[in-house]
Amino acid sequence: MRARLALRYAGVQVAVREVVLRDKPQALRDASPKATVPVLCLPDGKVLEQSIDIMIWALQQSDPEGWLTATDPAEQRALIERNDGPFKLLLDRYKYPKRTLVATRAEPDATLHAQRTYRGEALALHLNDLEQRLTRSRFLLAYRPALADMALVPFVRQFALVDAGWFDTGPLPALRQWLGVLTAAPLFEQIMVKLVPWQAGTREPVL
């Protein structure tokens, strides 16, 4: 999602091959041995295999609203690294608590207990800090959106959807408002396109 956001914002058209990860096409493995998405294959043969690298490359082509320069690059990088590292790990555990549940727990509510534990850790590690930032400013680091906002919003959206009832009434009102503003923007809506999985020999849609 964030790779698409940056490419659309920068006006970079790409041919998109939507894949189903449980049935990865050989073309994906040929382009990137790690075979995870997103992967951006550039005309010069270079391959970008991380969504944040795709974002930065797109903004280097065109950055009309100054996402890269909205605020201190080092501060942006620090927020993104915390999001993409320890917070992403907790987010995955929060979304899929049964995968990481300690097998010795026998209580009927063990899954719920684990999920609440991961949610609390995510708040302490990352989300409470974002909430405090947003009580002082409309966006995370500046008065206008920056790369950090756009790089983090898909992950916060995932977190919110795990238990929407809790998120909608929980202790993160400023983060809820920020999430609502960004996901209601035309740019975000434009990239939420449902695509048919690509098959070899078929033509890719251009977005």
N, C-alpha and C positions, 0 to 999 in steps of 0.2 A: 504494500500500500504506500509506504513512504517513498519508495523508488518511483512509483507511478506519479505520486504527488509532485516530486521534483521535476520529473521529465515533462509532465504536463505544464507546470508553472513556467519552465524554461522554454517551452515551445519546441521541444525536441520530439520529433515523430519517431516512433519505433514500431517495428513489426513484432507483435506479441504472440508467443507460443505458450498458451495456457497448458499446464501439465497437471496430471494427477500423481501425487508423490508415491502412491502405492503401486503405480504402473508407469515408472519413469521411462520416457522414450530414449533410445540410444543417442539421439542427437543431443540430449542434455548431458549425458555422460561424456560424449565426445567433446563438448564445449567446455565442460568443467568436471574434472575427476571427482570432486566432492559431491556433485549431483544434488545440490540443494538450490533452492530459489531464493531471491532472484539472481539471474545471471544476465549480464549485458555484454553482447558481443559487438565490438566496435568495428567499423569498416577497415581500420588498419590492422586488424587481427588481435588487438588487445582484448582481454576478457576481464570484466569486473565481476567479482563474485560476492561482494558484500553490499547490502542495500545502502549503507551510509556512504560507501565509496561511489555508488551510482548517483546518489544525491549530490555529492560534492562535485562530481564530474559534470552533472547537468547544470549546476549553478555556475560553474566555470565557463559554460557556453553562454549562459544568459541568466542574469539575476535582477530582473526589473525592479523589484521592491527591496533589494538589498538584504536578503536573508543572511548572507555570509557576513555582512558588515554591520548588521543591526546592533551588535554589541561585541564585547571582548571575545575573540575566537577561542582563547584558552578556557574561558568560563563555559562557553558553549560546548567545547570538546569534553570538559570534565563532566558536565551533566549527561551528555550522550554516552560516555563511557560507563558511567554508573548505571544508566538505563539499560544499555546493551549487555552489560556484564551481570552483576549481582541481582539487579531488579528483574531482568529477563528470566534468570534461573528461578527466582521466587514466583514470578508470574506463571511459569510453566507448572510449578508445583501446586499453585493455587487453582489453576484450571483443571489439572489432572491429579488430584490428591491421592487417588488409589495407586498411581504408578510409584509414588514415593512413600507410601504409608509403611510404617514399621510393622513388620509381619507379626510381631508378638502382641500387638494390641488386639484384644478380643471384644472390646465394648461395641455395642450396636452402633453407637454414634462416633466411631473412630474416624471415619472419613470426614464428618463434619468438624470434629475436633482438629484434625490435621489441616483442613481448609482454613479454619479460623486462625490457627497458628501461623500459617503462611501469610495470611492477610495481615495479621499484626506485624509480622516481620517486614512485609513490604511497606506498610505505613511507616514504621520506624526508620527503615533504611532510606526511603526515597519519597514516598507520597506526601508525608507530612511536611517535608522541606519544600516540595512543589506548592503545597497549599499556602505555606507562609510567604513564598515568593509572590504568589498571585493575590495575596491580600494587600501587597504593596504596589503591584503593577498589573495591568491588564494581561500582559503576557509574561513568560517566565523570566526574561532577562531585560526586557526593554518595553517601550510604549507601543511597539509594533512587532509583528511576528518575526521570529528569527529561525535559522536552521534548527536550533534546539527544539523550538515548539513543534515544528513539522516532523522532526525525527522522533519525538516522544509521543505525539498524539495517537498513533495507531496502537501503541502498547497500553496507554492509559485507557483507550477505548476497549481493548480486550479485557483489561482488569475490570472495568465497569460492567461489562456484559456477563461476567461470571456469576455475580449475584446482584442483579440490577436493583432489586428492592433495597438491599443494604446500601448500595452506592447512592441511590436517589435520596436516602434519608440519613446517610452517615455523616461523619465529621469532616467532609471535604467540600463545602459549598463553593468555594472559589474555584477549585479544580473542576467541579461539575459545570460551572458557568463557562470556564475556559474550554472545556471539552465540547460543550454545546455550541459555542461560537465557531470553533474551528470545523467541526463536523457538519455544521449547517451551511458552511460557505460553499458557493458554487464550485470552487476548485475541488473540494473534497467530493462533492456529489458527482462531478464529472468522471472521477477515477473509479467510482464504485460500479463498474460495468461487469456484468456477468458474461463470461466468455465460454464458448464450447471448447473442451479439451482438444488440443492440437494433435493431429495424426500426420505421420510422414506422407508427403505427397499432396497435402492440402495447403491452401493459401492462407497466410496469416493475416488477421486484421491489423490495420495500422492505426495506432492511437497517438 
